[in-house]
Every structure is written in C-alpha cells, then in structure tokens.
C-alpha cells in the first residue's frame, strides 16, 4: 500500500480563511467497478467533480482483484494525484473520497479511504455523513484493535472487522442496523464493491452505468463528468453489491422514514446534479421565485452571491420583473488556499473572495440574494462592500428559513452560541448586517420549490426537530448545545 507511516499530526493545515462563516458538507464519495479497465483515472475525475463537497484531503483505493492499494493525502485532489501516483494504483475496482472534517481533525490521520484488515481480507471504506451514537458504538468495541483514525468512519470500519459473519454483505447489514445517523458509504474489498446508505437517506448517493461496469457517487454530476449514465439513487437502507456476477441489491429491515437533507437542495449539491429526476438548478430557481412572491421590495436590480445563489437570484428577478445583474466577481481560488492572510489582510474581509462591479451597482437599489446566513460576518461584509461600490440600498433575501439549530448529521454549521439566528430576531440580524431590509424564504415556500413533500426531508437546522429515530438519540448532545443558547425563546 502506498501509505507511509507518519505522525497523526503530519500534514495538518488550518481550514481556509473565510470558512468560519460558511456551511460545509462533510465529504464526497465515489466508487467504480469496471472489468478490464484501469479505474484510478476516472475515479480521480469523479472526485474532481465532487471537490465542492470536501477540500481538505482526498484518497483513492484500487484493487486489481488480488491486491488493494491506497493513496491519500492532505489538500486538493489536483495536488494529491499525479500521473505517477495514478499509475501506482492499477485495477478495475475503486473507492475514492474527498473530505471536509466534521468529526476528527483536519489531519492526514483522518483522511480517507480508511484501509482495514479482517479475516476476510483487506477493505477500503469511504464515508459521507455523521453518526450520533459513535460513543456508544466505540465503547462496545474490543480493545485489541488500534484505531486508524479519530472519525466515526473508523468506528464503522472496526465494527465491520469485528462482525462474526462470513460474508462482507452480512457484516455490512449488521453494522448498518447498529449505526444511527447519516452515512452514505462506498466500500471495496479485493473483489467486490459495495454502496450503502442509512435508512433515512440523509446524505445523497447514486448509481450509474459506466460502460460494462458500474459507478457510485455522492452526486450525479460526477457520473456525467466521466461519461457514465445515471440509473437511480441508492435507496435509503439499501446495500448495492457489485462483483463478477453483476449488480444486486439488498435492503435492511427498518421502520424509520426517509428524511433527506434539505440543504442539498439549497447549497451543497452542484446545480447540475439531479435528485428525484430533477436538476437542482430548477429547484433553486424556484426558490428565488417563491422568495419574490413572499418578500417583494422596491428595487432597481437583483443579484446573487456567486455561485450558489445565482439560480435563485435569476428566479427572483424573473418573478419580480426586475433586471438581473452580476454585482460581484468571485475569485474561485482564494477560498481553496490553506495560506491564511495576516491580520492586515483579514481586515479586508470578503474583498479577498469577491470584487464588486461598480458600474452595475452605483446608485442602484439592490436586491442581494444569498443561500443562507450562518454567523452573519460574511453578510455584513457583503452589504458593506456593495455600499462602498455605490449601492444606494441593499435588500437581503435568503433562500431558506433562519438557521437556528446546529446540524448533528454530517454538516459543519455552527453551535447555538455562534448561529446568529439562534441569538437574534430577524430585525436584529438586519441591523447587524447593515441591510435596508432582510427577509427569509418560509419553510413551506422552500419545500414547495423542491416539488417534494415536507415529510421527505430533515429540516432540523430550521425547526430543531431531527428525523424520528435520530432525534431521540440526540438528547444529551442537543441539551448541551442548547445550554449555550443566549435566548431560549428564539429556539422555535
């Protein structure tokens, strides 16, 4: 295996400057089974398409049917993999991972895929999500296994190692029934590829046809990138197995109802990805239309914060019959550097990431559409930036309800004391960010834009009510988090 022994702290880098006021999904995963082909390269490009889901570390494990090899490191995918490293990963079966840490530090020690050995042989596992019963599961493990990382993925891998079953699919099914929380996982042995998803289906996972083989990925955009055809989503509670006999499926018994993360629609997934047969661009466009219906305002132009709010801004403009403009040009590389600006540069704030188009803003009453407000610091900087560029008025419109509660299911949001909407009313937030007006899309309006039913989603970050079967296990975690809430009256 191409994995040198290193200190757990080797390769540590801080999170990118500006990330403290953003919402991040945990990871992107991909896996390919294509007999007769070398799959390291298409796996690389699939992960490249999923880079927006994780930018701290990445890895690929490949099997040639006899030996499972892995290469992983810190940084962006393009800096980790070269022609030489890909050449050292021969084989027709792979799993890959791009990571943003929500549990376990941002260090090489926690990079994935994780490699584990059991009496059935080696396997590599890549996980997107977060468990809420990790502590309980860790206590049930024997003391003979040395942890390979500090993440909940390590706990799941060790549970698979300790399972008594003689078939990997039986071990996977056993572990799935013990784990509570979000997990969309690809797993490779020397001869088989597995994809499985928690019974709630919180994080996305899809399956596609790739030539004479198969591919799994967090989003359908990764399939398009490598020329694969989307077949369907992996069903919540499903195990999909691919080997020399083809593809087959197995469901685990569960009484819970699916609860997809609604933030995949708002922000996480790329707009060209599909869920339930619909591109997310259309959902975001409709969010903008709904927002304009609920919260119109007298203005001259509409703009979005690039790139996640662009579709919604166009929807708002069309519904309100106002011109859509580009007001900000985004430097798409600033947010992906691990070199932190010094204090004098930090004072420039969001100017490191955005430059205003003064000609489009000067003297205008501007509707500024964004996908969310987390801590409020970026929103404040954006409003100030538009005003310096000559905007006469700035009216903020947000394509989701106020985010008043943390996520415990694989999304790095913030704690109660950091979430601005958990501590302030909407008028107070408006005053804090310096906008002339501020309005959020209602939860019914948001759900309507998805063309799905509210019962199909987890909306815990807005309502404080997490999916049935998970909410009950959060008890102490939620109570501890609520203990720092400045004003409990704001919880609802």
C-alpha positions in Angstrom: 0.0 0.0 0.0 1.2 3.5 -0.8 0.7 4.7 2.7 3.9 5.7 4.6 3.8 5.6 8.4 3.5 9.2 9.6 2.6 11.0 12.7 -1.2 11.7 13.1 -0.4 15.4 13.1 1.7 15.3 9.8 0.0 17.3 7.1 -2.1 19.4 9.4 -3.4 22.6 7.8 -5.9 25.0 9.2 -9.3 25.5 7.5 -9.3 28.1 4.7 -9.7 31.7 5.6 -13.3 32.7 5.5 -14.6 29.2 6.1 -15.7 30.1 9.6 -18.9 31.7 8.3 -19.9 29.0 5.8 -21.8 25.8 5.7 -19.9 22.7 4.7 -20.9 19.2 3.9 -18.6 16.5 5.2 -17.5 14.7 2.1 -17.9 13.3 -1.4 -17.5 9.6 -2.2 -17.2 7.7 -5.5 -16.6 4.0 -6.4 -16.2 2.2 -9.8 -16.3 -1.4 -10.8 -15.3 -1.8 -14.5 -13.8 -5.2 -15.5 -10.9 -4.8 -18.0 -10.3 -1.1 -17.2 -7.9 0.8 -15.0 -10.3 2.9 -12.9 -7.9 5.1 -10.9 -8.1 7.9 -13.5 -11.9 8.0 -13.9 -12.2 7.8 -10.1 -9.9 10.9 -9.9 -12.2 12.8 -12.3 -15.3 11.7 -10.4 -13.8 13.1 -7.2 -12.7 16.2 -9.1 -16.4 16.8 -9.9 -17.2 16.4 -6.1 -14.4 18.7 -4.9 -17.0 21.2 -3.7 -18.1 18.7 -1.0 -14.6 18.5 0.6 -11.4 20.3 0.1 -9.2 19.2 3.0 -8.0 15.8 2.0 -8.6 13.1 -0.6 -7.8 9.5 -1.4 -8.3 6.6 -3.8 -8.1 2.9 -3.2 -7.9 0.5 -6.1 -7.9 -3.3 -6.4 -6.8 -5.4 -9.3 -8.7 -8.4 -8.0 -5.9 -9.6 -5.7 -4.3 -6.6 -4.0 -5.9 -3.4 -2.7 -3.7 -0.3 -2.8 -4.4 3.2 -1.5 -3.0 6.7 -1.8 -4.3 9.6 0.2 -3.0 13.0 1.4 -4.0 16.4 2.5 -5.0 19.1 0.1 -7.0 19.4 -3.1 -7.4 16.4 -5.4 -5.4 18.0 -8.2 -2.4 18.4 -5.9 -2.6 14.9 -4.4 -2.7 12.8 -7.5 -0.2 12.9 -10.4 0.3 10.6 -13.4 2.9 8.7 -11.3 0.6 8.2 -8.3 -2.3 7.1 -10.5 0.0 4.6 -12.3 0.7 3.0 -9.0 -3.0 2.2 -8.5 -3.7 -0.4 -11.1 -7.0 -2.3 -11.1 -10.7 -2.4 -12.1 -12.3 -1.7 -8.7 -12.0 1.5 -6.7 -13.4 3.8 -4.0 -12.5 7.4 -3.6 -13.1 10.2 -1.1 -12.8 14.0 -0.8 -13.1 15.2 2.8 -14.2 18.2 4.9 -13.9 17.3 8.5 -16.9 17.4 10.9 -15.7 14.7 13.2 -11.9 14.1 13.7 -9.4 16.8 13.0 -8.3 18.0 9.6 -5.1 15.9 9.5 -3.8 13.1 7.4 -4.6 10.6 10.2 -8.3 11.1 9.4 -8.0 11.2 5.6 -10.0 8.5 3.7 -10.5 5.9 2.4 -9.6 4.1 5.5 -7.8 0.8 5.0 -8.7 -2.1 7.4 -8.0 -5.8 7.6 -10.2 -8.6 8.8 -10.2 -12.3 8.5 -12.0 -11.8 5.2 -9.1 -9.7 3.9 -8.4 -6.0 3.2 -11.1 -3.5 2.6 -11.2 0.3 2.0 -14.1 2.4 3.2 -15.2 6.0 2.3 -17.9 7.7 4.3 -20.1 10.8 3.9 -22.2 11.7 7.0 -22.0 11.6 10.7 -23.2 9.2 13.4 -24.9 10.3 16.6 -24.2 7.1 18.6 -20.5 6.9 17.9 -19.6 7.0 21.6 -21.9 4.0 22.4 -20.5 2.1 19.4 -16.9 2.8 20.3 -17.4 1.5 23.9 -18.8 -1.8 22.5 -15.6 -2.4 20.5 -12.8 -4.6 21.8 -9.5 -3.1 23.0 -7.4 -5.2 20.7 -7.9 -3.0 17.6 -5.8 0.1 17.2 -7.9 3.0 15.8 -6.9 4.0 12.3 -8.4 7.5 12.8 -10.4 9.6 15.2 -13.5 9.6 12.9 -16.8 7.8 13.2 -15.8 6.1 9.9 -13.1 4.3 11.9 -15.8 3.0 14.3 -17.9 1.7 11.5 -14.8 0.0 9.9 -13.9 -1.6 13.2 -17.4 -2.9 13.7 -17.2 -4.5 10.3 -13.9 -6.1 11.2 -15.3 -7.5 14.5 -18.6 -8.8 12.9 -18.8 -12.6 13.1 -20.3 -13.1 9.6 -18.5 -15.0 6.8 -19.8 -12.7 4.1 -18.9 -9.0 3.8 -22.5 -8.1 2.8 -23.8 -9.7 6.0 -21.2 -7.7 8.1 -22.3 -4.5 6.4 -26.0 -5.3 7.0 -25.3 -6.0 10.7 -23.3 -2.7 11.1 -26.0 -0.7 9.3 -28.6 -1.8 11.8 -26.4 -0.7 14.7 -25.5 2.8 13.4 -27.7 5.8 14.0 -27.2 8.9 11.9 -26.1 9.8 8.4 -24.0 7.5 6.3 -23.6 7.2 2.5 -20.7 4.8 2.0 -18.7 3.1 -0.7 -16.6 0.1 0.3 -14.2 -2.0 -1.7 -12.7 -5.4 -0.9 -10.2 -7.1 -3.2 -13.1 -8.4 -5.3 -16.3 -6.6 -4.5 -17.7 -3.1 -4.5 -20.4 -2.0 -2.0 -22.5 1.1 -1.7 -24.9 1.5 1.2 -27.0 4.3 2.6 -28.5 4.9 6.0 -32.3 4.2 6.4 -33.1 7.9 6.5 -31.2 8.6 3.3 -29.9 11.9 4.8 -26.8 12.2 2.5 -27.1 11.5 -1.2 -25.7 8.6 -3.1 -26.5 7.5 -6.7 -25.6 4.6 -9.0 -24.8 4.8 -12.7 -23.8 2.6 -15.6 -20.2 3.0 -16.7 -19.5 1.1 -19.9 -19.7 -2.6 -19.0 -19.4 -1.7 -15.3 -21.0 0.4 -12.6 -20.2 3.6 -10.7 -21.4 5.1 -7.4 -21.1 8.7 -6.4 -22.4 11.3 -4.0 -23.9 13.3 -6.9 -24.9 12.6 -10.4 -22.6 15.4 -11.7 -19.7 13.1 -11.0 -21.3 10.5 -13.4 -21.6 13.0 -16.2 -18.0 14.0 -15.8 -16.7 10.5 -16.6 -19.3 9.7 -19.2 -21.5 7.4 -17.1 -25.3 7.3 -17.2 -27.4 7.9 -14.1 -29.5 4.9 -13.3 -31.1 5.8 -9.9 -30.4 6.8 -6.4 -29.3 4.2 -3.8 -32.4 3.7 -1.8 -32.3 4.6 1.9 -31.5 1.4 3.8 -30.1 -0.3 0.7 -26.9 -2.2 0.1 -25.8 -2.5 -3.5 -23.2 -5.1 -4.3 -21.2 -5.3 -7.5 -18.8 -8.2 -8.4 -18.1 -10.6 -11.1 -21.7 -11.8 -11.1 -23.0 -8.3 -11.8 -25.1 -5.9 -9.6 -27.6 -6.9 -7.0 -29.4 -5.2 -4.1 -30.3 -6.0 -0.6 -32.5 -4.0 1.9 -32.1 -3.9 5.6 -35.2 -4.0 7.8 -36.2 -0.7 9.2 -39.2 1.2 10.5 -37.8 4.7 10.0 -39.0 7.1 7.3 -36.6 8.7 4.8 -35.5 12.2 5.7 -33.2 13.7 3.0 -31.1 16.7 4.0 -32.9 19.7 2.5 -29.7 21.7 2.4 -28.6 19.6 -0.5 -31.2 21.5 -2.5 -30.3 24.9 -1.0 -26.5 24.8 -1.2 -24.4 21.6 -1.0 -25.0 19.8 -4.3 -23.9 21.2 -7.6 -26.9 22.8 -9.6 -26.4 20.3 -12.4 -26.9 17.3 -10.1 -30.2 15.5 -10.1 -32.4 14.3 -7.3 -35.7 12.5 -7.8 -35.3 13.1 -11.6 -35.0 16.9 -11.3 -31.9 19.1 -11.7 -31.2 21.2 -8.6 -30.8 24.3 -10.7 -34.6 24.3 -11.2 -35.3 23.9 -7.5 -33.0 26.9 -6.7 -34.5 29.0 -9.5 -38.0 28.2 -8.0 -36.7 29.2 -4.5 -36.0 32.6 -5.9 -39.4 32.9 -7.4 -41.1 31.8 -4.1 -38.9 34.4 -2.3 -40.0 37.2 -4.6 -43.7 36.2 -4.1 -43.3 36.2 -0.3 -41.0 39.2 0.1 -41.1 41.7 -2.8 -39.4 45.0 -2.5 -39.0 48.3 -4.4 -35.6 47.9 -6.1 -33.8 48.5 -9.4 -31.8 45.3 -9.8 -31.4 41.8 -8.5 -28.1 40.0 -8.0 -27.0 36.8 -6.3 -23.9 35.9 -4.2 -21.9 33.7 -6.6 -22.1 30.9 -7.3 -24.7 29.1 -5.0 -27.3 31.8 -5.2 -27.1 32.6 -8.9 -30.1 30.4 -9.9 -32.2 31.8 -7.1 -31.4 35.4 -8.0 -32.4 34.8 -11.6 -35.7 33.3 -10.3 -36.3 36.3 -8.0 -35.6 38.7 -10.9 -37.9 37.0 -13.3 -40.8 36.8 -10.8 -40.4 40.4 -9.7 -39.7 41.6 -13.3 -36.5 43.3 -12.3 -33.2 43.2 -14.2 -30.8 40.5 -13.1 -27.2 41.7 -12.9 -23.8 40.5 -11.9 -22.7 42.5 -8.9 -19.8 40.5 -7.6 -17.0 38.7 -9.4 -15.7 35.7 -7.4 -12.1 34.7 -7.1 -12.7 30.9 -7.1 -9.2 30.1 -5.8 -8.9 32.3 -2.7 -11.2 30.1 -0.7 -9.2 27.0 -1.6 -5.8 28.1 -0.3 -4.5 26.9 3.1 -2.3 30.0 3.4 -4.1 32.3 5.9 -3.9 36.1 5.3 -2.3 38.1 8.0 -4.3 40.5 10.3 -4.0 43.4 7.9 -5.4 41.3 5.1 -8.1 39.9 7.2 -9.4 43.4 7.8 -10.2 43.5 4.1 -12.6 40.6 4.8 -14.7 39.4 1.9 -12.7 41.5 -0.7 -10.3 38.6 -0.8 -13.1 36.5 -2.2 -15.3 39.0 -4.1 -14.7 42.1 -6.2 -17.7 44.4 -6.9 -18.8 45.5 -10.4 -19.2 49.2 -9.6 -20.8 50.1 -12.9 -23.7 47.7 -12.2 -24.2 48.9 -8.6 -23.5 52.6 -8.4 -26.7 54.5 -7.5 -28.9 51.3 -7.6 -31.3 49.9 -5.1 -30.1 46.3 -5.0 -31.8 43.0 -4.0 -29.0 40.7 -2.8 -30.0 37.1 -2.8 -28.0 34.5 -0.8 -28.5 30.9 0.2 -28.1 31.3 4.0 -26.8 33.4 6.9 -24.8 31.4 9.4 -22.8 33.7 11.7 -23.6 36.9 9.8 -20.0 38.1 9.4 -19.9 37.4 5.6 -23.3 39.0 5.1 -22.2 42.1 6.9 -19.1 42.3 4.8 -21.0 41.8 1.6 -23.5 44.6 2.4 -20.7 47.0 3.2 -18.9 46.0 0.0 -21.9 46.8 -2.1 -22.4 50.1 -0.3 -18.7 51.1 -1.0 -19.4 50.3 -4.6 -22.1 52.8 -4.7 -25.3 50.8 -4.0 -28.0 53.2 -2.7 -29.9 50.5 -0.9 -29.2 46.8 -0.2 -32.2 44.4 0.5 -31.0 40.9 1.5 -33.2 37.9 0.6 -32.3 34.4 1.8 -33.4 31.2 0.1 -34.1 29.3 3.3 -35.6 30.0 6.8 -33.4 31.3 9.6 -30.8 28.6 10.6 -31.5 28.4 14.4 -30.1 25.0 15.2 -26.9 23.1 14.6 -26.6 20.0 12.4 -25.5 16.8 14.0 -25.7 14.7 10.8 -22.6 15.5 8.8 -22.9 19.2 8.1 -20.5 21.7 9.7 -22.7 24.7 10.5 -22.1 26.3 13.9 -23.0 25.9 17.5 -26.0 27.7 19.1 -23.9 30.5 20.5 -22.4 31.1 17.0 -25.6 30.9 14.9 -26.8 34.4 14.6 -30.5 33.4 14.1 -30.4 31.5 17.4 -29.5 34.6 19.2 -31.2 37.4 17.3 -34.5 38.2 15.8 -34.7 39.0 12.1 -34.9 42.8 12.7 -31.8 42.5 14.9 -30.0 40.5 12.2 -30.9 43.1 9.6 -29.4 45.8 11.8 -26.3 43.7 12.5 -25.5 43.0 8.8 -26.4 46.6 7.8 -29.1 45.8 5.2 -32.0 48.1 4.4 -34.3 45.1 4.7 -33.9 41.4 5.3 -36.3 38.5 4.6 -36.0 34.7 4.6 -37.9 32.2 2.5 -40.5 30.4 4.6 -40.2 26.6 5.1 -43.4 25.9 3.1 -42.0 28.1 0.3 -38.7 26.2 0.4 -40.4 22.8 0.3 -42.7 23.9 -2.5 -39.6 24.8 -4.6 -38.3 21.2 -4.3 -41.6 19.8 -5.7 -41.5 17.2 -2.9 -43.3 16.7 0.4 -42.0 18.2 3.7 -42.2 14.7 5.3 -39.4 13.6 3.0 -36.8 16.0 4.4 -34.7 16.6 7.5 -35.3 20.2 8.5 -33.6 20.1 11.9 -31.4 23.1 11.3 -34.6 25.3 10.9 -37.0 23.6 13.3 -34.8 21.8 15.9 -36.7 18.6 15.2 -34.5 15.9 13.7 -35.7 12.7 12.0 -37.6 10.2 14.0 -35.2 7.5 15.2 -32.4 10.0 15.4 -33.9 12.9 17.4 -34.4 10.6 20.4 -30.7 9.7 20.4 -29.5 13.3 20.4 -30.8 14.0 23.9 -27.7 14.9 25.8 -26.0 16.4 22.7 -28.9 18.8 22.0 -29.3 19.7 25.7 -25.6 20.5 26.0 -25.7 22.6 22.8 -28.9 24.4 23.9 -27.2 25.2 27.2 -25.2 28.0 25.5 -28.1 29.5 23.6 -28.3 33.1 24.5 -32.1 33.4 24.3 -34.0 30.1 24.5 -37.2 31.9 23.3 -35.5 32.1 19.9 -35.3 28.3 19.6 -38.6 28.0 17.6 
